[in-house]
Amino acid sequence: MWARIIEIFIGIWLIISHFLFQTSGFDDLIAGGFIILFASLSFVDRLNKMHLCHIFPTGWLLYLSYSYPTPYLPFFMQNYILSALNVLMFAIIPSHASDHPRPWKKFLKNLESRSKD
């Protein structure tokens, strides 16, 4: 779940950067809110794949950045690109990446129950 915590931090950074870079749009606030929402919902067992929905807000941020009309991007657009790519990088990490795979857990559980008998 460590990747979800980092995604929440990046979402908070996007919200803070709206005020730091003094942007006129609310794209970073909305994207940051959705990133925090999807990462937080991934902590629920039934919704543990929710972090894969990060493709939508990050895709929007990347679209905004790459469709900017001039070749020199302002700082907030560069922030969009770096934040979106970092979130996408962490989004592919499974929620329980540091835990054993399910078949291993099942095998170990069966092994423990046999040893108790």
C-alpha distances in whole Angstrom, upper triangle without the diagonal:
4,5,5,7,9,10,11,13,15,16,17,19,20,22,23,25,27,29,29,30,32,32,34,31,29,26,24,24,23,21,19,19,18,15,14,15,13,9,10,12,9,8,11,12,14,13,10,12,12,11,14,16,15,18,21,20,20,23,25,24,25,28,29,29,31,33,35,38,39,38,37,34,33,31,28,29,27,25,24,24,22,19,19,19,16,14,15,14,11,11,12,9,8,5,6,7,8,9,13,14,16,19,19,18,21,23,22,22,26,27,26,28,31,31,32,35
4,5,5,7,9,10,11,13,14,16,17,19,20,21,23,25,27,26,28,30,30,32,31,28,26,23,23,23,20,18,19,18,15,14,16,14,10,12,14,11,11,14,15,18,16,13,14,15,12,15,17,16,19,21,20,19,22,24,23,24,27,28,28,30,32,33,37,37,36,35,32,31,28,26,27,25,22,22,22,19,17,18,17,14,13,15,13,9,11,12,9,10,8,9,9,9,11,15,17,19,22,21,20,24,25,24,25,29,29,29,31,33,33,34,37
4,5,5,6,9,10,11,12,14,15,17,19,20,21,23,25,25,26,28,28,30,28,25,23,20,21,20,18,16,17,16,12,12,14,12,9,11,13,10,11,15,16,18,15,12,12,13,10,12,14,12,15,18,17,16,19,21,20,21,24,25,24,26,29,30,34,34,33,32,28,28,26,24,24,22,20,19,19,16,14,14,14,11,9,11,10,6,7,9,7,8,7,9,9,10,13,16,17,19,23,22,22,25,27,26,27,30,31,31,33,35,36,36,39
4,5,5,6,9,10,10,12,14,15,17,18,20,22,24,24,25,27,26,28,26,23,21,19,18,18,15,13,14,13,10,9,10,9,5,7,9,7,8,12,13,15,13,10,11,10,8,11,12,11,14,16,15,15,18,20,19,20,23,24,24,26,29,30,33,34,33,32,29,28,26,23,24,23,20,19,19,17,14,14,15,12,9,11,11,8,8,11,9,9,7,10,11,12,14,18,18,20,23,23,22,25,28,27,27,31,32,31,33,36,36,37,40
4,5,5,6,9,10,11,12,14,16,17,18,20,22,22,24,26,26,28,26,23,22,19,18,18,16,13,14,14,11,9,12,11,7,8,11,10,10,14,16,18,16,13,15,14,11,14,16,14,17,19,17,17,20,21,20,22,25,25,25,27,30,30,34,35,34,32,29,28,25,23,24,23,19,19,20,17,14,15,16,13,11,14,13,10,11,14,12,13,10,12,13,14,16,20,21,23,26,26,24,27,30,29,29,32,33,33,35,38,38,38,41
4,5,5,6,9,10,10,12,14,15,16,19,21,20,21,24,24,26,24,22,20,17,17,18,15,12,14,14,11,10,13,12,9,11,14,13,13,17,19,21,18,16,16,15,12,15,16,13,16,18,16,15,18,20,18,19,23,23,22,25,27,28,31,31,30,29,26,25,22,20,21,19,16,16,17,14,11,13,13,9,8,12,11,8,10,13,11,13,12,14,14,15,18,21,22,24,28,27,26,29,32,31,31,35,35,35,37,40,40,40,43
4,5,5,6,9,10,11,13,14,15,17,19,19,20,22,22,24,22,19,17,14,14,15,12,9,11,11,7,7,10,9,6,9,12,11,12,16,18,19,16,14,14,12,9,12,12,9,12,14,12,11,15,16,15,16,20,20,20,22,25,25,29,29,29,27,24,23,21,18,19,18,15,14,15,13,10,10,11,8,6,9,10,7,8,11,11,13,11,15,15,16,19,22,23,24,28,28,27,30,32,32,32,35,37,36,38,41,41,42,45
4,5,5,6,9,10,11,12,14,16,18,18,20,21,21,23,21,18,17,14,13,13,11,8,9,10,7,5,8,9,6,7,11,11,12,15,18,19,16,15,15,13,11,14,14,11,15,16,13,13,17,18,16,18,21,21,21,24,26,27,30,31,30,29,25,24,21,19,20,19,16,15,17,15,12,13,14,12,9,13,14,11,11,15,14,15,13,16,17,18,20,24,25,26,30,30,28,31,34,33,33,37,38,37,39,42,42,42,45
4,5,5,6,9,10,10,12,14,16,16,18,20,20,22,21,18,17,14,13,15,13,9,11,12,9,8,12,12,10,11,15,15,15,18,21,23,20,18,19,17,14,17,17,14,17,18,15,15,18,19,17,19,22,21,21,24,26,26,30,30,29,27,24,22,19,17,19,18,14,14,16,14,10,13,14,11,10,14,14,12,13,17,16,17,16,18,19,19,22,26,27,28,32,32,31,34,36,35,35,39,40,39,41,44,44,44,47
4,5,5,6,9,10,10,13,15,14,15,18,17,20,18,16,14,11,12,13,10,8,10,11,8,8,12,12,10,13,16,15,17,20,22,24,20,19,18,16,13,15,15,12,14,15,12,11,15,15,13,15,18,18,17,20,22,22,26,26,25,24,20,19,16,14,15,14,11,11,12,10,7,9,11,8,7,11,12,10,12,15,15,17,16,19,19,21,23,27,27,29,33,33,32,35,37,36,37,40,41,41,43,46,46,46,49
4,5,5,6,9,10,11,14,14,15,17,16,18,16,13,12,9,9,10,7,4,6,8,5,5,9,10,9,11,14,14,16,19,21,22,19,18,18,15,13,15,14,11,13,14,10,11,14,14,12,15,18,17,17,20,22,22,26,26,26,25,21,20,17,14,15,15,12,11,13,12,8,10,12,11,9,12,14,12,13,16,17,18,17,20,21,22,25,28,29,30,33,34,33,35,38,37,38,41,42,42,44,46,47,47,50
4,5,5,6,8,10,12,12,14,15,16,18,17,14,13,10,9,11,10,6,8,11,9,7,11,13,12,12,16,17,17,20,23,24,21,20,21,18,16,18,17,14,17,17,14,14,18,17,15,18,20,19,19,23,24,24,28,28,28,26,22,20,17,15,17,17,13,13,16,14,11,13,15,13,12,16,17,15,16,20,20,21,19,22,23,24,26,30,31,32,36,36,35,37,40,39,39,43,44,43,45,48,48,48,51
4,5,5,6,9,10,10,11,14,14,17,16,14,13,9,10,12,11,8,10,13,11,10,14,15,14,15,19,19,20,23,26,27,24,23,23,20,17,20,19,15,18,18,14,14,17,17,14,16,19,18,17,20,22,22,25,25,25,23,19,17,14,12,14,13,10,11,13,11,9,11,14,12,11,15,16,15,16,20,20,22,21,24,24,25,28,31,32,34,37,37,36,39,42,41,41,45,46,45,47,50,50,50,53
4,5,5,6,9,10,10,12,11,14,12,10,9,6,7,9,8,5,9,11,9,10,13,14,14,16,18,19,21,23,26,27,24,23,22,19,17,18,17,14,16,15,11,11,14,13,11,13,16,14,14,18,19,19,22,22,23,21,17,15,13,10,11,12,8,8,11,11,8,10,13,12,11,14,16,16,16,20,21,23,22,25,25,27,29,33,33,35,38,38,38,40,43,42,43,46,47,47,48,51,52,52,55
4,5,5,7,9,10,11,11,13,12,9,10,6,5,8,8,6,8,11,10,10,13,15,15,16,18,20,21,24,27,27,24,24,24,20,18,20,19,16,18,17,13,14,17,15,13,16,18,16,17,20,21,21,24,25,25,23,19,17,15,12,14,15,11,11,15,14,11,13,16,15,14,17,19,18,19,22,23,25,23,27,27,29,31,34,35,36,40,40,39,42,44,44,44,47,48,48,49,52,53,53,56
4,5,6,6,9,10,11,14,14,12,12,9,8,12,12,9,11,14,14,13,16,18,17,18,21,23,23,26,29,30,27,26,26,23,21,23,22,19,21,20,16,17,20,18,16,18,21,19,18,22,23,22,25,25,25,23,19,17,14,11,14,15,11,12,16,15,12,15,18,16,16,19,21,20,21,25,25,27,25,28,29,30,32,36,37,38,42,42,41,44,46,45,45,49,50,49,51,54,54,54,57
4,5,5,6,8,9,12,12,11,11,8,9,12,12,10,13,15,14,15,18,19,19,20,23,24,25,28,31,32,28,28,27,24,22,23,22,19,20,19,16,15,18,17,13,16,18,16,15,19,20,19,22,21,22,19,16,13,10,8,11,11,8,10,13,12,11,13,16,15,15,19,20,20,21,24,25,27,26,29,29,31,34,37,38,39,43,43,42,45,47,47,47,50,51,51,53,56,56,56,59
4,6,6,6,6,8,9,8,9,6,7,10,11,10,12,15,15,15,18,20,20,21,24,25,26,29,32,32,29,29,28,25,23,24,22,19,20,19,15,16,18,16,13,16,18,15,15,19,19,18,21,21,22,19,16,13,11,8,11,13,10,10,14,15,13,15,18,18,17,20,22,22,22,26,27,29,28,31,32,33,36,39,39,41,44,45,44,47,49,49,49,52,53,53,55,58,58,58,61
4,6,5,7,10,11,10,12,10,10,13,14,13,14,18,18,17,20,22,22,23,26,27,28,31,34,35,31,31,31,28,26,27,25,22,24,23,19,19,22,19,17,20,21,18,18,22,22,20,23,23,24,21,18,15,13,10,14,15,13,14,17,17,16,18,21,20,20,23,25,25,25,29,30,32,31,34,34,35,38,41,42,43,47,47,46,49,51,51,51,54,55,55,56,59,60,60,63
4,6,8,12,13,13,14,11,12,16,16,14,16,19,19,19,22,24,23,24,27,28,29,32,35,36,33,32,32,29,26,28,26,23,25,24,20,20,22,20,17,20,22,19,18,21,22,20,23,22,23,20,16,13,10,9,13,14,11,13,16,16,15,17,20,19,20,23,24,24,25,29,29,32,31,34,33,35,38,41,42,44,47,47,46,49,51,50,51,54,55,55,57,60,60,60,63
4,6,9,11,12,13,11,12,16,16,15,17,20,19,20,23,24,24,26,28,29,31,34,37,37,34,33,32,29,27,28,26,23,24,23,19,19,21,19,15,17,19,16,15,18,19,17,19,18,19,16,13,10,7,6,10,11,9,11,14,15,14,17,19,19,20,22,24,24,25,29,30,32,32,35,34,36,39,42,43,45,48,48,47,50,52,52,53,56,57,56,58,61,61,62,65
4,7,9,10,12,11,12,15,16,15,17,20,20,21,23,25,25,27,29,31,32,34,38,38,34,34,33,30,28,29,27,24,25,24,20,20,22,19,16,19,20,17,16,20,20,17,20,19,21,18,15,11,10,9,12,14,12,14,17,18,17,19,22,22,22,25,27,27,27,31,32,34,34,37,37,38,41,44,45,46,50,50,49,52,54,54,54,58,59,58,60,63,63,64,66
4,6,8,9,9,10,13,14,14,16,18,19,20,22,24,24,26,28,29,31,33,36,37,33,33,32,29,27,27,25,22,23,21,17,17,19,16,14,16,17,13,13,17,17,14,17,17,19,16,13,10,10,7,10,12,11,12,15,16,16,17,20,21,21,23,25,26,26,29,31,33,33,36,36,38,41,44,44,45,49,49,49,51,53,53,54,57,58,58,59,62,63,63,66
4,7,9,10,11,13,15,15,17,19,20,21,23,25,26,27,29,31,33,35,38,37,34,34,33,29,28,28,26,23,24,21,18,19,20,16,15,17,17,13,15,18,17,15,17,18,20,18,15,13,13,10,12,15,15,14,17,19,18,19,22,23,23,25,27,28,28,31,33,35,34,38,38,40,43,46,46,47,50,51,50,53,55,55,55,58,60,60,61,64,65,65,68
4,6,8,9,10,11,13,14,16,17,19,20,22,23,25,26,28,30,32,35,34,30,31,30,26,25,25,22,20,20,18,15,16,17,13,12,15,14,11,13,16,15,14,16,18,20,19,15,14,14,11,12,15,14,12,16,18,17,17,20,21,21,22,25,26,25,28,30,32,32,35,36,38,40,43,43,44,47,48,48,50,52,53,53,56,57,57,59,61,62,63,65
4,6,5,6,9,10,11,12,14,15,16,18,20,21,23,25,27,28,31,31,27,28,27,23,22,23,20,18,18,16,12,14,15,12,11,15,15,12,14,17,17,16,19,21,22,21,18,16,15,12,13,16,14,12,16,18,15,16,19,20,19,21,24,24,23,26,28,30,29,32,33,35,37,40,40,41,45,45,45,47,50,50,50,53,54,54,55,58,59,59,62
4,5,5,6,8,10,11,12,14,15,16,18,20,21,23,25,27,29,29,25,26,24,21,19,20,17,14,15,12,9,11,12,8,8,11,11,9,11,14,14,14,17,19,20,19,16,15,14,11,11,14,12,10,13,15,13,12,16,17,16,17,20,21,20,23,25,27,26,30,30,33,35,38,37,39,42,43,42,44,47,47,47,50,52,52,53,56,57,57,60
4,5,5,6,8,10,10,12,14,15,16,18,20,21,23,25,28,28,24,24,23,20,18,19,16,14,15,13,9,10,12,10,8,11,13,10,11,15,16,15,19,20,21,19,16,14,13,9,10,12,10,8,11,12,10,10,14,15,13,16,18,18,18,21,23,25,24,28,28,30,33,36,36,37,40,41,40,43,45,45,45,48,50,50,51,54,55,55,58
4,6,5,6,9,10,11,12,14,15,16,18,20,22,24,27,27,23,24,23,19,18,19,17,14,16,14,10,12,15,12,11,15,16,14,15,19,19,19,22,23,24,23,19,17,16,12,13,16,13,11,15,16,13,13,17,17,15,18,20,20,19,23,24,25,24,28,29,31,33,36,36,37,40,41,40,42,45,45,45,48,50,49,51,54,54,54,57
4,5,5,6,9,10,10,12,14,15,16,18,21,22,25,25,21,22,21,17,16,17,14,12,14,11,8,11,13,10,10,14,15,13,15,18,19,19,22,24,25,24,21,19,18,14,15,17,15,12,15,17,14,13,17,17,15,17,20,19,18,21,23,24,23,27,28,30,32,35,34,35,39,40,39,41,44,44,44,47,48,48,49,52,53,53,56
4,5,5,6,9,10,10,12,14,15,17,19,21,24,23,19,20,18,15,13,14,12,9,11,9,5,7,10,8,8,11,12,12,13,16,17,18,21,23,23,23,19,18,17,13,13,15,12,10,12,13,10,9,13,13,11,13,16,16,14,18,20,21,20,24,25,27,29,32,32,33,36,37,36,38,41,41,41,44,46,46,47,50,51,51,54
4,5,5,6,9,10,11,12,14,16,17,20,23,23,19,19,18,15,13,15,13,10,13,11,8,9,13,11,10,13,15,14,15,19,20,20,24,25,25,24,20,19,17,13,14,15,12,10,13,13,10,10,13,13,10,13,16,15,14,18,19,20,19,23,23,26,28,31,31,32,35,36,35,37,40,40,40,43,45,44,46,49,49,50,52
4,5,5,6,9,10,10,12,14,16,18,21,21,17,18,18,14,13,15,13,11,14,12,9,12,14,13,13,16,18,17,18,21,22,23,26,28,28,27,23,22,20,17,18,19,16,14,17,17,13,13,17,16,13,15,18,17,16,19,20,21,19,23,24,26,28,31,31,32,35,36,35,37,40,40,39,42,44,44,45,48,49,49,51
4,5,5,6,8,10,10,12,15,16,19,18,15,15,15,11,10,12,9,8,11,9,7,10,12,11,12,15,16,16,18,21,21,22,26,28,28,28,24,23,22,18,18,19,17,14,16,17,13,12,15,15,12,13,16,15,13,17,18,19,17,21,22,25,26,29,29,29,33,34,33,35,38,38,37,40,42,42,43,46,47,47,50
4,5,5,6,8,10,11,13,15,18,18,14,14,13,10,8,10,9,6,9,9,7,8,12,12,12,14,16,16,17,20,21,22,26,27,27,27,23,22,20,17,17,18,15,13,14,14,11,10,13,12,8,10,13,12,10,14,15,16,15,18,19,22,23,26,26,27,31,31,30,33,35,35,35,38,40,40,41,44,45,45,48
4,6,5,6,9,10,11,14,17,17,14,14,14,11,10,13,11,10,13,13,11,12,15,15,15,18,20,20,21,23,25,25,29,30,30,29,26,25,22,19,20,20,17,15,17,17,13,13,16,14,11,13,15,13,12,16,16,16,15,18,19,21,23,26,26,27,31,31,30,32,35,35,35,38,39,39,40,43,44,44,47
4,6,5,6,9,10,12,15,15,12,12,13,9,9,12,10,10,13,12,11,13,16,16,16,19,21,21,22,25,26,27,31,32,33,32,28,27,25,22,22,23,20,18,20,20,16,15,18,17,13,15,17,15,13,17,17,17,15,18,20,22,23,26,26,26,30,31,29,31,34,34,34,37,39,38,39,42,43,43,46
4,5,5,6,9,11,13,13,9,10,9,6,5,8,7,7,10,10,10,12,14,15,16,18,20,21,22,24,25,27,31,32,32,31,28,28,26,23,22,23,20,18,19,19,15,14,16,15,11,13,15,13,10,13,14,13,12,15,17,20,21,23,23,23,27,28,27,29,32,32,31,34,36,36,37,40,41,41,44
4,6,5,7,10,12,13,10,9,9,7,5,9,9,8,12,13,12,13,16,17,17,19,21,22,23,25,27,28,32,33,33,32,28,28,25,23,23,23,20,18,19,18,15,14,15,14,10,12,13,10,9,12,12,12,9,13,15,17,18,21,21,22,25,26,25,27,30,30,30,33,34,34,35,38,39,39,42
4,5,6,8,11,12,10,9,11,9,9,12,12,12,15,16,15,16,19,20,20,22,24,25,26,28,30,31,35,36,36,35,31,30,28,25,25,26,22,21,22,21,18,17,19,17,14,16,17,14,13,16,15,14,11,14,16,18,19,22,22,22,26,27,25,27,30,30,29,32,34,33,35,38,39,38,41
4,5,6,9,9,6,7,9,6,8,11,11,12,15,15,15,17,19,20,21,23,25,26,27,29,31,32,36,37,37,36,33,32,30,27,27,28,25,23,24,23,20,19,21,19,15,17,18,15,13,16,15,14,11,14,16,19,19,21,21,21,25,26,24,26,29,29,28,31,33,33,33,37,38,37,40
4,5,7,8,5,4,6,5,6,9,10,11,14,16,16,17,19,21,21,23,25,26,27,29,31,32,36,37,37,36,33,33,31,28,28,27,25,23,23,22,19,18,19,17,14,15,16,13,11,13,12,10,7,10,13,15,15,18,18,18,21,22,21,23,26,26,25,28,30,30,31,34,35,35,37
4,6,9,7,6,9,9,9,13,14,15,18,19,19,20,23,24,24,26,28,29,30,32,34,35,39,40,40,39,35,35,32,30,30,30,27,25,26,25,21,21,22,20,16,18,18,15,13,15,14,11,8,10,13,14,14,17,17,17,21,22,20,22,25,24,24,27,29,28,29,32,33,33,35
4,6,5,6,9,9,11,14,15,16,19,20,20,22,24,25,26,28,30,31,32,34,36,37,41,42,42,41,38,38,35,32,32,33,29,28,29,28,24,23,25,23,19,20,21,18,16,17,16,13,10,12,15,17,16,18,18,17,21,22,20,21,25,24,23,26,28,28,28,31,33,32,34
4,5,5,9,10,12,14,16,18,20,22,22,24,26,27,28,30,32,33,34,36,37,39,43,44,44,43,40,40,38,35,35,35,32,30,30,29,26,25,26,24,21,21,22,19,17,17,16,13,10,10,14,16,14,16,15,14,17,19,16,18,21,21,20,23,25,24,25,28,29,29,31
4,6,8,9,12,14,15,17,20,20,22,23,25,26,28,29,31,32,34,35,37,39,42,44,44,44,40,40,38,35,35,35,32,30,31,30,27,25,26,25,22,22,23,20,17,18,17,14,12,13,16,18,17,18,17,15,19,20,18,19,23,23,22,24,27,27,27,30,32,31,33
4,5,5,9,10,11,13,16,17,18,19,21,23,24,25,27,29,30,31,33,35,38,40,40,40,36,36,35,32,31,31,29,26,27,27,23,22,23,22,18,18,20,17,14,15,15,12,10,12,15,18,17,19,18,17,20,22,20,21,25,25,24,27,29,29,30,33,34,34,36
4,6,7,9,11,13,15,17,18,19,21,23,24,25,27,28,29,31,32,34,38,40,39,39,35,36,34,31,30,30,28,25,26,25,22,20,21,19,16,16,17,14,12,12,11,9,6,9,12,14,14,16,15,14,18,19,18,19,22,23,22,25,27,27,28,31,32,32,35
4,5,6,8,10,12,14,16,16,18,20,21,22,24,26,27,28,30,32,35,37,36,36,33,34,32,29,28,28,26,24,24,23,20,18,19,18,15,14,15,13,10,10,10,8,7,10,12,15,15,17,15,15,18,20,19,21,24,25,24,27,29,29,30,33,34,35,37
4,5,6,8,10,12,13,14,16,17,19,20,22,23,25,26,27,29,33,35,34,34,31,31,30,27,26,26,24,21,22,21,19,16,18,17,13,13,15,13,9,11,12,10,9,13,15,18,18,20,19,19,22,24,23,24,27,28,28,30,32,32,33,36,38,38,40
4,5,6,9,11,11,12,14,16,16,18,20,21,22,24,25,27,31,32,32,32,28,29,27,24,23,23,21,18,19,18,15,13,14,13,10,10,11,9,6,8,9,9,8,12,13,16,17,19,19,19,23,24,23,25,28,28,28,31,33,33,34,37,38,39,41
4,5,6,9,11,11,12,15,16,16,18,20,21,22,24,26,30,31,31,31,28,28,27,24,23,23,21,18,18,18,16,13,14,14,10,9,11,10,6,7,9,9,10,14,14,18,19,20,19,20,23,24,24,26,28,29,29,32,34,34,36,38,39,40,42
4,5,6,8,9,10,12,14,15,16,18,20,21,22,24,28,30,29,30,27,27,26,23,22,22,20,17,17,18,15,13,14,14,11,10,13,12,9,10,13,13,13,17,18,21,22,24,22,23,26,28,27,29,32,32,32,35,37,37,38,41,42,43,45
4,5,6,6,8,10,11,12,14,16,17,18,20,22,25,27,26,26,23,24,22,19,18,19,17,14,14,14,12,9,11,11,7,7,10,10,7,10,12,13,13,17,17,21,22,24,23,24,28,29,29,30,33,34,34,37,38,39,40,42,44,44,47
4,6,5,6,8,10,10,12,14,15,16,17,20,23,25,25,25,22,23,22,20,18,18,17,13,13,14,12,9,10,12,9,7,10,11,8,10,13,15,16,19,19,23,24,26,25,26,29,30,30,32,34,35,36,38,40,41,42,44,46,46,49
4,6,5,6,9,10,10,12,14,15,16,19,22,24,24,25,22,22,22,19,17,18,17,13,14,16,13,10,12,14,11,10,14,14,12,14,17,18,18,22,22,26,27,29,28,29,32,33,33,35,37,38,38,41,43,43,44,47,48,49,51
4,5,5,6,9,10,11,12,14,15,17,21,23,23,23,19,20,19,16,14,16,14,10,12,13,11,8,11,12,10,10,14,14,12,15,17,19,19,23,23,26,28,30,29,30,33,35,34,36,39,39,40,42,44,44,46,48,49,50,52
4,5,5,6,8,10,11,12,14,16,19,21,20,20,17,18,17,14,12,13,12,8,8,10,8,5,7,9,7,7,11,12,10,13,16,18,18,22,22,25,27,29,28,30,33,34,34,36,38,39,39,42,44,44,46,48,49,50,52
4,5,5,6,9,10,10,12,14,18,20,19,20,17,19,18,16,13,14,14,10,10,12,11,7,9,12,10,9,13,14,13,14,18,20,21,24,24,27,29,31,30,31,34,35,36,37,40,41,41,44,45,46,47,50,51,52,54
4,5,5,6,9,10,11,12,16,18,19,19,16,17,17,14,12,14,13,9,10,13,12,9,12,14,13,12,16,17,15,18,21,23,23,27,27,30,32,34,33,34,37,38,38,40,43,43,44,46,48,49,50,52,54,54,57
4,5,5,6,9,10,11,15,16,17,16,13,14,13,11,8,10,9,6,7,10,9,6,10,12,11,11,15,16,15,18,20,23,23,27,27,29,32,34,33,35,38,39,39,41,43,44,44,47,49,49,51,53,54,55,57
4,5,5,6,8,10,14,15,15,15,12,14,14,12,9,10,10,7,6,9,9,7,8,12,11,11,14,16,15,17,20,23,24,27,27,29,32,34,33,35,38,39,39,41,43,44,45,47,48,49,51,53,54,55,57
4,5,5,6,9,12,14,14,15,13,15,16,14,10,12,13,10,9,13,13,10,12,15,15,14,17,19,18,20,23,25,27,30,29,33,35,37,36,37,40,41,41,43,45,46,47,49,51,52,53,55,57,58,60
4,6,5,6,10,12,13,14,11,12,13,11,8,11,11,8,9,13,13,11,13,16,16,16,19,21,20,22,25,27,28,32,31,34,37,39,38,40,42,43,44,46,48,49,49,52,53,54,55,58,59,60,62
4,6,6,9,10,10,11,8,9,11,9,5,7,9,7,7,10,11,10,12,15,15,15,18,20,20,22,25,27,28,32,31,34,36,39,38,40,42,43,44,46,48,48,49,52,53,54,56,58,59,60,62
4,6,8,10,9,11,9,12,13,12,9,10,12,10,8,12,14,12,13,16,17,16,18,21,21,22,25,28,30,33,32,35,37,39,38,40,43,44,44,46,48,49,50,53,54,55,56,58,59,61,63
4,6,9,10,12,10,13,15,14,10,12,15,12,12,15,17,15,16,19,20,19,22,24,23,25,28,31,32,36,35,38,40,42,41,43,45,46,47,49,51,52,53,55,56,57,59,61,62,63,66
4,6,8,9,7,9,12,12,8,11,13,12,12,15,17,16,17,20,21,21,23,25,25,27,30,33,34,37,36,39,42,44,43,45,48,49,49,51,53,54,55,57,59,59,61,63,64,65,68
4,7,9,9,11,15,14,12,14,17,15,15,19,20,19,21,24,25,24,26,29,29,31,34,36,38,41,40,43,45,48,47,48,51,52,53,55,57,57,58,61,62,63,65,67,68,69,71
4,5,7,9,13,14,11,13,16,16,15,18,20,20,21,24,25,25,27,29,30,31,34,37,38,42,40,43,46,48,47,49,52,53,53,56,57,58,59,62,63,63,65,68,68,70,72
4,6,10,13,14,11,12,15,15,14,16,19,19,19,22,24,24,25,28,28,30,32,36,37,40,39,41,44,46,46,48,50,51,52,54,56,56,58,60,61,62,64,66,67,68,70
4,7,9,12,10,10,13,14,13,15,18,18,19,21,23,23,25,27,28,30,32,36,37,40,38,40,44,46,46,48,51,51,52,54,56,56,57,60,61,61,64,66,66,67,70
4,6,8,6,6,10,10,10,12,15,15,16,18,20,21,22,24,25,27,30,33,34,37,36,38,41,43,43,45,48,48,49,51,53,53,55,57,58,59,61,63,63,65,67
4,6,6,7,9,10,11,13,14,16,17,19,20,22,23,25,26,28,30,33,34,37,36,38,41,44,44,46,49,49,49,52,54,54,55,58,59,59,61,63,64,65,68
4,5,5,6,9,10,11,12,14,16,16,18,20,21,23,24,27,28,31,31,35,33,35,38,41,42,44,47,47,47,50,52,51,52,55,56,56,58,61,61,62,65
4,5,5,6,9,10,10,12,14,15,16,18,20,21,22,25,26,29,29,33,32,34,37,40,40,42,45,45,45,48,50,50,50,53,54,54,56,59,59,60,63
4,5,5,6,9,10,11,12,14,15,17,18,20,21,23,25,28,29,32,31,33,36,39,39,41,44,44,44,47,49,49,50,53,54,54,56,59,59,60,63
4,5,5,6,9,10,11,12,14,15,17,19,20,22,24,27,28,31,30,32,35,37,37,40,43,43,43,46,48,48,49,52,52,53,55,57,58,59,61
4,5,5,6,8,10,11,12,14,15,17,18,21,22,25,25,28,27,29,32,35,35,38,41,41,41,44,46,45,46,49,50,50,52,55,55,56,59
4,6,5,6,8,10,11,12,14,15,16,19,21,23,24,27,27,29,32,34,34,36,39,40,40,42,44,44,45,48,49,49,51,54,54,55,58
4,6,5,6,9,10,11,12,14,15,17,19,23,24,27,26,28,31,33,33,35,38,38,39,41,43,43,44,47,48,49,51,53,53,55,57
4,6,5,6,9,10,11,12,14,16,18,21,22,25,23,25,29,31,31,34,36,37,37,40,41,41,43,45,46,46,49,51,51,52,55
4,6,5,6,9,10,11,12,15,16,19,20,23,22,24,27,30,30,32,35,35,35,38,40,39,41,43,44,44,47,49,49,50,53
4,5,5,6,9,10,10,13,15,18,19,22,21,24,26,29,28,30,33,34,34,36,39,39,40,42,44,44,46,48,49,50,52
4,5,5,6,9,10,11,14,17,18,21,20,22,25,27,27,29,32,32,33,35,37,37,39,41,42,43,45,47,48,49,51
4,5,5,6,9,11,12,15,16,19,17,19,23,25,25,28,30,30,31,34,35,35,36,39,40,40,43,45,45,46,49
4,5,5,6,9,10,13,14,17,16,19,21,24,24,26,29,29,29,32,34,34,35,38,39,39,41,43,44,45,47
4,5,5,7,9,12,14,17,16,19,21,23,23,25,27,28,28,31,33,33,34,37,38,39,40,43,43,45,47
4,6,6,8,11,13,16,14,17,19,21,21,24,26,26,27,30,31,31,33,35,36,37,39,41,42,43,46
4,6,6,9,10,13,11,14,16,19,19,21,24,24,24,27,29,29,30,33,34,34,36,39,39,40,43
4,5,8,9,12,12,15,17,19,18,20,23,24,24,26,28,29,30,32,33,34,36,38,39,40,42
4,6,9,12,10,14,16,17,16,18,21,21,22,24,26,27,28,30,31,32,34,36,37,39,41
4,7,8,7,10,12,14,14,16,19,19,19,22,24,24,25,28,29,29,31,34,34,36,38
4,6,5,9,10,12,11,13,16,16,16,19,21,21,22,25,26,26,28,30,31,33,35
4,6,8,9,12,12,13,16,17,16,18,21,21,21,24,26,26,27,30,31,31,34
4,6,5,8,9,10,14,14,13,15,18,17,18,21,22,22,24,27,27,28,31
4,6,8,9,11,14,14,14,17,18,18,19,22,23,23,25,28,28,29,32
4,7,9,12,15,13,13,16,18,16,18,21,21,21,24,26,26,27,30
4,7,9,12,10,9,13,14,13,14,18,18,18,20,23,23,24,27
4,6,8,6,6,10,11,10,12,15,15,16,18,20,20,22,24
4,6,5,6,9,10,11,12,15,15,17,19,20,21,23,25
4,5,5,6,9,10,10,12,14,15,17,18,20,21,23
4,5,5,6,9,10,11,12,14,15,16,18,20,21
4,5,5,6,8,10,10,12,14,15,16,18,20
4,5,5,6,9,10,10,12,14,15,17,19
4,6,5,6,9,10,11,12,14,16,17
4,5,5,6,9,10,11,12,14,16
4,5,5,6,9,10,10,12,15
4,5,5,6,9,10,11,13
4,5,5,6,9,10,11
4,5,5,6,9,10
4,5,5,6,9
4,6,5,7
4,5,5
4,5
4
